[in-house]
Amino acid sequence: MMPWRDNLPAVRGKLLLNEPLGPYTWFRVGGAADALFIPADAEDLADFLKALPEDVAVTAIGVGSNLIVRDGGVEGVVIRLVGRAWGQVTTEGDTVTAGAGALDSMVARASAKAGIAGLEFYAGIPGSIGGALTMNAGCYGAETKDVLVSAWGLNRRGERVELALVDFGYTYRHSNAPADIIWIEATWRGTPDAPEAVAARISEITERREKTQPIREKTGGSTFKNPDGHSSWKLVDDAGWRGKLHAVTGGGAKFSELHSNFMINPGEATAADIEGLGEAVRADVLEKTGVQLNWEIRRIGRP
Ligand SMILES: Cc1cc2nc3c(=O)[nH]c(=O)nc-3n(C[C@H](O)[C@H](O)[C@H](O)COP(=O)(O)OP(=O)(O)OC[C@H]3O[C@@H](n4cnc5c(N)ncnc54)[C@H](O)[C@@H]3O)c2cc1C
């Protein structure tokens, strides 16, 4: 069935077959990865990619806060960068450098400690740096592209690739960087400020988020990007979907009462229930308003 799995390259990190991915995502749904690889370090990952047959699919995931893993699982090898080797954050002058496995909030906190302003918004995003680079993550009027200097990663052949900000071609929640790159590390430049002032702005952001987002639920953050001239939460709300259960998709999946662009899995929903609800709402909003909602949440894997 999958002969490549009988001859996987030797690694120093963890390589797990048929590993369920639900626990690695915020929605807590989805099937298993054919193989999940948690590399020990960048060299381990590079060696693995070089030795892995070219036709085996490779997908990187972060902490799964913007992800629906479909119920049929994910083909090929899923790569997840977790642990000490991937989460280092350092500062020098007005620059911050972090591994792709560092949480955005760690980067915000380190910048505050070093008296570097401009990265406070990362305190409002519960993802990892790998996800932030892919999504041009941002909130409250600031985004990754405002402060990023450069990042490097490995392509599917295991070769090192370095990109300057301009190479990302960032637009709203979108990057034009080659899709096969697995991000390893990024560097940002902020501006000098008093550590207490930066920390105070971070506190404001985290307090605001507590009040306006269902951050303790099983969710994927904003479901849809905001279409030009519209707010997705309002389109979903006006179409009557805030807190409403769908007649066909099951498991109790619904759009949050607190934030009507966030979908919630109350516990029993499958990936199909959640994605089906999103598709039903897209169709309904299109019919009622003529506005096309586009997914911000990434969906991966087999139905
Ligand atoms: C409660 C909540 C609030 C949120 N609020 C915001 C917000 O205010 N602003 C915002 O922008 N987002 C928000 N999000 C969405 C999410 O946190 C961001 O998109 C985040 O950047 C995703 O990071 P992640 O590590 O979870 O990535 P994942 O969800 O695991 O993956 C997202 C994408 O990044 C890719 N990826 C991840 N790591 C790597 C890597 N190392 N190399 C290559 N590709 C990689 C994956 O392949 C996938 O395509 C929110 C989510 C939740 C649950």
Ligand as a Chemical Component Dictionary entry (heavy atoms), coordinates in Angstrom:
data_LIG
# 
_chem_comp.id                   LIG 
_chem_comp.type                 NON-POLYMER 
_chem_comp.pdbx_formal_charge   0 
_chem_comp.three_letter_code    LIG 
# 
loop_
_chem_comp_atom.comp_id 
_chem_comp_atom.atom_id 
_chem_comp_atom.alt_atom_id 
_chem_comp_atom.type_symbol 
_chem_comp_atom.charge 
_chem_comp_atom.model_Cartn_x 
_chem_comp_atom.model_Cartn_y 
_chem_comp_atom.model_Cartn_z 
_chem_comp_atom.pdbx_ordinal 
LIG C1  C1  C 0 -8.390 31.603 19.187 1  
LIG C2  C2  C 0 -7.651 31.933 17.917 2  
LIG C3  C3  C 0 -7.392 33.254 17.613 3  
LIG C4  C4  C 0 -6.685 33.587 16.432 4  
LIG N1  N1  N 0 -6.446 34.900 16.162 5  
LIG C5  C5  C 0 -5.699 35.211 15.062 6  
LIG C6  C6  C 0 -5.383 36.576 14.765 7  
LIG O1  O1  O 0 -5.771 37.491 15.486 8  
LIG N2  N2  N 0 -4.631 36.832 13.655 9  
LIG C7  C7  C 0 -4.189 35.838 12.849 10 
LIG O2  O2  O 0 -3.479 36.141 11.861 11 
LIG N3  N3  N 0 -4.489 34.552 13.088 12 
LIG C8  C8  C 0 -5.225 34.202 14.168 13 
LIG N4  N4  N 0 -5.538 32.896 14.411 14 
LIG C9  C9  C 0 -5.120 31.859 13.453 15 
LIG C10 C10 C 0 -3.754 31.230 13.709 16 
LIG O3  O3  O 0 -3.368 31.340 15.059 17 
LIG C11 C11 C 0 -2.674 31.831 12.808 18 
LIG O4  O4  O 0 -2.972 31.661 11.438 19 
LIG C12 C12 C 0 -1.306 31.216 13.085 20 
LIG O5  O5  O 0 -0.318 31.943 12.375 21 
LIG C13 C13 C 0 -1.212 29.737 12.664 22 
LIG O6  O6  O 0 -0.035 29.194 13.224 23 
LIG P1  P1  P 0 0.045  27.644 13.561 24 
LIG O7  O7  O 0 1.379  27.363 14.122 25 
LIG O8  O8  O 0 -1.116 27.231 14.405 26 
LIG O9  O9  O 0 -0.084 27.025 12.103 27 
LIG P2  P2  P 0 -1.004 25.791 11.565 28 
LIG O10 O10 O 0 -2.422 26.108 11.885 29 
LIG O11 O11 O 0 -0.450 24.536 12.187 30 
LIG O12 O12 O 0 -0.701 25.868 10.059 31 
LIG C14 C14 C 0 -1.144 26.972 9.304  32 
LIG C15 C15 C 0 -0.419 26.973 7.970  33 
LIG O13 O13 O 0 0.966  27.215 8.202  34 
LIG C16 C16 C 0 1.773  26.187 7.623  35 
LIG N5  N5  N 0 2.951  25.991 8.480  36 
LIG C17 C17 C 0 3.022  25.921 9.816  37 
LIG N6  N6  N 0 4.290  25.782 10.238 38 
LIG C18 C18 C 0 5.059  25.757 9.135  39 
LIG C19 C19 C 0 6.467  25.646 8.883  40 
LIG N7  N7  N 0 7.367  25.526 9.871  41 
LIG N8  N8  N 0 6.888  25.668 7.594  42 
LIG C20 C20 C 0 6.026  25.785 6.566  43 
LIG N9  N9  N 0 4.688  25.900 6.737  44 
LIG C21 C21 C 0 4.213  25.887 8.002  45 
LIG C22 C22 C 0 0.862  24.963 7.544  46 
LIG O14 O14 O 0 1.268  24.101 6.493  47 
LIG C23 C23 C 0 -0.491 25.627 7.256  48 
LIG O15 O15 O 0 -0.623 25.876 5.869  49 
LIG C24 C24 C 0 -6.242 32.541 15.564 50 
LIG C25 C25 C 0 -6.503 31.212 15.896 51 
LIG C26 C26 C 0 -7.201 30.901 17.063 52 
LIG C27 C27 C 0 -7.450 29.446 17.377 53 
# 
loop_
_chem_comp_bond.comp_id 
_chem_comp_bond.atom_id_1 
_chem_comp_bond.atom_id_2 
_chem_comp_bond.value_order 
_chem_comp_bond.pdbx_ordinal 
LIG C1  C2  SING 1  
LIG C2  C3  SING 2  
LIG C2  C26 DOUB 3  
LIG C3  C4  DOUB 4  
LIG C4  N1  SING 5  
LIG C4  C24 SING 6  
LIG N1  C5  DOUB 7  
LIG C5  C6  SING 8  
LIG C5  C8  SING 9  
LIG C6  O1  DOUB 10 
LIG C6  N2  SING 11 
LIG N2  C7  SING 12 
LIG C7  O2  DOUB 13 
LIG C7  N3  SING 14 
LIG N3  C8  DOUB 15 
LIG C8  N4  SING 16 
LIG N4  C9  SING 17 
LIG N4  C24 SING 18 
LIG C9  C10 SING 19 
LIG C10 O3  SING 20 
LIG C10 C11 SING 21 
LIG C11 O4  SING 22 
LIG C11 C12 SING 23 
LIG C12 O5  SING 24 
LIG C12 C13 SING 25 
LIG C13 O6  SING 26 
LIG O6  P1  SING 27 
LIG P1  O7  DOUB 28 
LIG P1  O8  SING 29 
LIG P1  O9  SING 30 
LIG O9  P2  SING 31 
LIG P2  O10 DOUB 32 
LIG P2  O11 SING 33 
LIG P2  O12 SING 34 
LIG O12 C14 SING 35 
LIG C14 C15 SING 36 
LIG C15 O13 SING 37 
LIG C15 C23 SING 38 
LIG O13 C16 SING 39 
LIG C16 N5  SING 40 
LIG C16 C22 SING 41 
LIG N5  C17 SING 42 
LIG N5  C21 SING 43 
LIG C17 N6  DOUB 44 
LIG N6  C18 SING 45 
LIG C18 C19 SING 46 
LIG C18 C21 DOUB 47 
LIG C19 N7  SING 48 
LIG C19 N8  DOUB 49 
LIG N8  C20 SING 50 
LIG C20 N9  DOUB 51 
LIG N9  C21 SING 52 
LIG C22 O14 SING 53 
LIG C22 C23 SING 54 
LIG C23 O15 SING 55 
LIG C24 C25 DOUB 56 
LIG C25 C26 SING 57 
LIG C26 C27 SING 58 
# 
